[in-house]
Amino acid sequence: MVEFRFDIRPLFTQPIVKVTSNLLPHTFRGDRRQCLDATSKMSEIIDRLGQLSANAQKLNTPVTTAQRLRMSENQTIYLLADINQGNNGAVIGLLKVGTKDLYLFDETGQTRKVENTPCILDFYIHESRQRAGLGKDLFETMLADEKWTPIKCSVDRPSEKLLGFLKKHYSLVRTIPQANNFVLYEGFFDDGSSSAATKQTNGAGNGMYITNSPNTQLFGATYLGEENNKKRMQRHLEATPNLASQITQISPVGRYGARRPTCSMAEIIHSGTTPTKGAESGRIS
């Protein structure tokens, strides 16, 4: 548990509060002076919990700081507290989540650009209160509030404890190998109606937006579904004349178009005959 020099109970009117870039709990109500005071205290809480999380994961720098949260419009921190602990209450855990646009490998090895991917960015429960179900309470609150499902979440550089947590409570075991630091579980790309789906629409119709490299943004997708592939190939064939017909239609010009003289040696070779002796003498005379 993490205790502070100030009373945290005005900030935690309920056990779990949500904090966004304004650095205020979502339940906060107060005037400007109270707002500044609450922002200062919440920044201290976030920085302290972020440092403890980094220490637990043996990271050189914290993943979670108040300054980073202030600069991020698409990240949210959920804080768990025990307001009955000690004189001022104590903060027990932190969970930071957000959304990112990522290039990810699916089960078949194809690369997909997935927009607004749900991401678990940092998760920490104080060592003195672990294995008591508090982490699951915090995680379930986040899932309900964000309307996410565990299998649709990507996890940024998960610790062994977090991988064990997901395996124990959500039976997430089989991962999809990635080139980046995110961990995905099999089933992430299932159910195309989910918010993490990568279906796009274009002028030729609907198709899966799949590519083999980030150059898709410059050169377009390399696969747009079977029907679209057939249409694109048909248009290409119609627009490009047959190569053989191009060759036969080219008329020779210049010296290559002049009539060539008959070669008697070529005739002898191809006909397999030799001129008679009389014929030779007749031509001589």
Salt bridges, closest charged atoms under 4 A:
ASP7 OD1 - ARG9 NE 2.95
ASP37 OD2 - LYS41 NZ 3.14
GLU44 OE1 - ARG5 NH2 3.13
ASP82 OD2 - ARG129 NH1 3.47
ASP106 OD2 - ARG112 NE 3.04
ASP145 OD2 - LYS18 NZ 3.03
GLU186 OE1 - ARG174 NE 3.02
